Amino acid sequence: MNFEPSILAKFKQCLLDAFLSTNDIHMFTMARMDQLGVSILDVTSENEDRETRIFQYLERLNSEFKAKVFFDLCWEHKPGFPNFPEAIEIKRWVEAQLVVGPFGPLGGSPVNMEDLILKCHLLRSGKLPFIARAEVKEALLKQIKGNESRNLLLNGESKVGLSYIRYYLEEIARATNAFQLINVNFKKLYRRVKGQIQMVHIAQFITGELHNFDIDFDLDREHSFKYEEFLPALKEYFSESDGQYLLFFDQFDISYSEEVGAFITELVEGVWGNVENYFIMLAGFTDAKDWDFELIQSVPAIKLEPFQEQEVLAFLKEMYQFLDQQFELEFSLQELIEVLRQNESFLAKDLYTADRPAPNVTDIGRNLADWLKRFKEKIAATNG
């Protein structure tokens, strides 16, 4: 989980109040290096004032997804810390971020990582309710736990929501801190470079996403890029890191060079021996002509289908049960569904019939999200 700038500023104030000196923070963090990785003296200059050093340290931890870890340690082990008003505000903010289910601020409580992964339905970005897709959620959980292959191929026809998977992955990465997401979108890269994607473009993007990726060769000039230098540097970075990394190669069907194909093949085949803290998702359209068919045949695959009516109804049923427990709703689920069939496009009677083109996932998701926002506001207003 990453802290927002305003939350980070509140955390800084807590530390200024709770610790009398920079050295006090250093001693506190040194005793917990296995969880934090660095002390304040490791990453800041003694020439800076205490407030600046604290904020720089928090920014470093935040960049490594460890700000919440530090906050939890202070909350549990620093006497008086939970009494600071700013600390209480941060605690409430953290708990709000961990609320699971389709219904966000209306209720819920922090849950374990498995629940967060499997029960995440509505993204806080508001861009798309992640309805169904249970097979993707279960596959992600298995990847993180190392129960099955570290590789997964997602494919399907256009408009089934392949690219929206990244919003779900971003949500899970933020909420669980189980991995860092590196979203390599081939279509965006292709547009930026105005042509076939070369390995230097992939290397530039990946190194830009990884914190403190130190290299002694030049990635800015394409003609001087050497694949044989980049690959061992990336392997070394992963091998020395305590975190996990999910490389999501989206729009993988866009044209790329043989060197890019060799790089992804090497990642997928796991030829790096004991380096096992990264896993791969490849996403692209079923009918794309630029698939590397030899590569994808060796990767477990999930084919995404268009949303079906029963999936939307299952989402609504879970939502209704949750809200009914909270507010004792005065109408039945069936009555709600009938109203939706009459008034909302995402449940129109003829939308999911076989003689019509498959419904656009984006349209369904946005319309459902818009209705859900209005519905929650109405429920909240009715119940004070």
N, C-alpha and C positions, 0 to 999 in steps of 0.2 A: 504494500500500500504506500502511495505517495501522499505527503501532506501538502495541502494547498498553501500558497504564500501567506495568507492571513493566519492560518493555523500554525505555520512555522514561526511566525512573529509572536504569537501567543506562547508557544513553547519556549522561545528564547527568553521571554519575560519570566516564565516560571523558573528557568534555570538561573537567571540573574538573582531571583529572590531566594531560591533554595540552596544555592552554593555560594560560599563566601569568596571563593577565588577560582581562577582557572585550574590551579593545582588540585583543588578539591574535586572538580569534575574529572580531572585526569585520574586521580586515585579511584574514583567511583567506576570509571569506565575500564581502567586496567584490570579490575577484579572481574570484569565481564567481557573480556576480549574475545572469548569463544563465540559470543553472540553478536558483538558489535564489529569486530575485526580491526578497528583503529581507535586510538585515543585522540583526544583533542590536541595533545602536544605533537602528535604525528603529522597532523595535516594543517596546522596553523603556525603563523610566525609569532615569536615572542615580541616582535616590534609593534604588533597590533594591540589595540586596547581590548579589554575583557569582553565587552559586548560584541565587537567585531569578530573575535575569535570564536565565541559561542555560535554566532550566526553562521560563520564559515563551516564550523564543524557540523551543524545541523544540515546545512546544504549538502555537505559530503554524504552524510548518512542518508539523506533523502534521495540523493542520486543513486544510492545503492539499495533503496527500498528498505532501509533499516531505521527510519525515523520513528516509526511506530514501535519497533523493538525497543529503542531507547526510552520512549515515553512509557511503555509498559514496565520497564525496569525501574524507572524513577517512581512510578505510581506504587509499585510493590515494595521497593526497598529503600526509598529515601523518606525518612520521617518528615511528616508535615506536608509532603508534596501534594497528596490528594485534597488538601484543604484550600489550596490556592484557587481563586475563582477561575483563572484562565485554564488551570488544569482540569477543572470540572467541565468547562466548555469544550475543551479538546476531547475529553472522555465521551461526552455526548455526541460530538461530531464523529468520532471514530465508530461508535456504536451505530450511528445512523448510516454510515457507509457500509456496514456489515449486514444491514437488514436484508433478508433474503425473501424471494417470492415475487409475484407480479405486482405487489401493491405498495412498495416503497414506504413512504412516510406514514402510512396509516397504521402500521404496526409491525411486529416482528421483533426478533432479538438476535444477537450474534450467535452464529452456529459454527459447526466445524467445517473444514475445507470440503469434505465430501458433499455436504448439504449445499454449500455455496455453488459448487460446480454443477450438481445435478438438478437443483431447484431454481436456478437463475432463469427467469422468464422475461422480465422486462428490464431493458437496459436503461441506466440512468442518463445516457446520452439522449434518450427520447427518440432515437432514430428508428428503432424497430423492436417490437416485442419479439423475443426469441421463442416463438411458439414451437412446441414439439422439438424436433431435432435431438431426441433422447439418445440416438445412437452416437451422435457427435459428442455429447456430454460424457457419455459412458466411456468412449474411446479416449477422450482427454484425460479423464481420471485414471485410466489404466496406464496412459503414457507417463503421467506424473509419478505414479506409484511404481513404475517399472515392471508392471505385471505382464505386458505384452510388447509387441514391436514398438520401437521409438518412432516409427514412421507411419504416416497416414495419408492416403490420397482421398481428396474430396472432389467429386465431379457431378455433373448434372447438366441439364439444358439451361439455356439462357432464362433469366427471370426467376430462378428458383431460390435466389438469395445466397449464392456462394460467397460473394464478397462481404456480405453482412456477418459472416462467421467471425470476421476480425473484430467487430464490435463486442461480440460475446467474449472473445479471447482477451480483449482489452479489459473488459469488466472483471473477468476472473483473475487476471494478472494483478489488477489494482486491489481487488478485495481480499485475495488470499495471500499475496506475496509469494506464491509457490514457484513462479518463474518470471523471467523478463521476456516480454514479447518483442520479437524483431520481425516487423511486418514488411517483407520485401515485395512490393507490388510491381509486377513486371510491366503492367500497362502504364503506370505512372513513370517508371524509368524509361520505357520506350518513347513516351511523349517528350520526356526531358532531353534525352540524347538524340532524338529525331532519327532513330534507326535501330538496327539490331543491337541488343544488349550484350555488352562485352563484360569480361570478368572484372575489369577495373571498375566498372560502374557498380557491380555487386559489392566489391571490396570497399569502395568509398562509402556506400550506404551502411554496410554492416559495421565498419569501424566507427562511423559517426554515431551509431546507436549504443556502442559499448563504452562504458565508463573507464577512463584511464587505459585505453588500448594504445600502448606505447610501441611505436615502430621506428626503425631507423632507415626506412626507405620512403621514397616519394610516391604518394598516391594522387597527387594533383596533376601530374603529366601522364597522359595515357600511353605515350610512346615508351616511357621508361618503366612502366609497371611490369613486375615479374611475378607470375603466379607461384613459382617455386619459392619465393620469399614470403609471400602473403600466407600461404597455407600453413607452414610450420608456426608462423606467428600467431595465427588464429588458434591452432591446436594448443599452443602453449598457454594462451589466454584462458581457454576453457579449462585446461588441466589444472591451472593454479587458482581457479575461481571456486568459491564455495556455493555459488548460486546455480540455478538451472535456467536454461534458455530454450525458448520455443521459437524456431525459425519458421515463419509462416510465409511460404512462397505463393503469393496470390496471383491469379491470372497467369499461371505457369505455362499456359499455352501460347503466350506471346513469343515471337521469334527471338532466340538467343544464340550465342556462339557455342561452338563445340567445347570450349574451355569452361563456359558456365555449366554446360551439361556434365562435364567431367567433375566439376566441383560438387554439384548437387549429388551426383552418383556416389562420390566418395563419402559425403555426409550420410547418405542413406545406407550405404553398405557398411558403415561403421568400421572403417579400416584403421581407426585411430587407437585401437587397442583398448586401454582402460579408461579412455575419455568417454564418459557416459552421462554427462550432465547437460546434454542438449537433446532435443527431439524435434522432429520435422513434420510439418503439414504442407502438402501440395494441393492447390485448388485450381481447377480450370474446367472449361466446358467439354462435355462429352464428345462433341463433333469437331473439336479443334484439330486443324491439320498439322500443327507444330508440336503435338505431343511426342515425347520421347517414349515410344511404346515399349522398348526393351527395358527401360528403367521402371516404368510404372507397373509392369507386370510383376515385379518383385515386391511391390508395396501393398499392404492391406488397404482396401478401398471401401468407401461408403458413397453410394450414389444418392444424392439428394433429389427428392421428388417435389413437385409443387405442393403447396399446402392443400390439405383436404378439409372438408367441412368438419369431420369428426375431430380433427386436431384443434380447430378453433373452438369447438364445443367443449373439448376437454380442458382447454385453457380457461374458458368462462366458468366451467364447473368448479375448478380449483379456486378461482378468484371469488366466486360466490360463497363457497364454504368458508374461506378465510374471513371475508367481510361479515358473514352471518355470525360467526363466533365472536367477532369484535362488537357488532352493533345490533344483533338480533333483527335482521332485515324483515320488513313487513310484507314482502312479496316473495314468491317462490322462484326457483331457478327457471322453471318452465315459463313462467310469466315474463321473466326478464328476456329469455330467448325469443319469445313471440314478439315483444316490443322491438327487439333488435332486428328481427327479420323484416319488420315493417318499415323501420326507419334508418337502418345503417347499412351502408354498401358492403361491408366486409362479411355480412351474413345474409345478403340478398338471396332469395329462394333459387334463382336460376344461375347463380355465380359458379357453382361447382358441378354443373351438369356435364355429362360426357360429350355432348354435341357442341360445346363451347371450347375455345382455346383455354389452356391452363391459366388460372388467375395469376397475376403478377404479385409476387411475394412483397415487393416494396409497397405497392398500393394497399394491400391488405394490412400490412404492418402499420403503415402510417395512419390509415383510417381507424384502425383499432386503437392505436395509441392516443389519437385525438379524442375518440369517444371515452376511453378509460380516464383520461385526464378530467374531462367534464363530469364523468360519473363519480370519481373520487371527491371532487370538489363539492358535488351535491350531497354525497353521503356525509362528508365532514361537516358541512354547514347544517345539515339536518340534525346531526348528533352533537352540535355545539363544539 
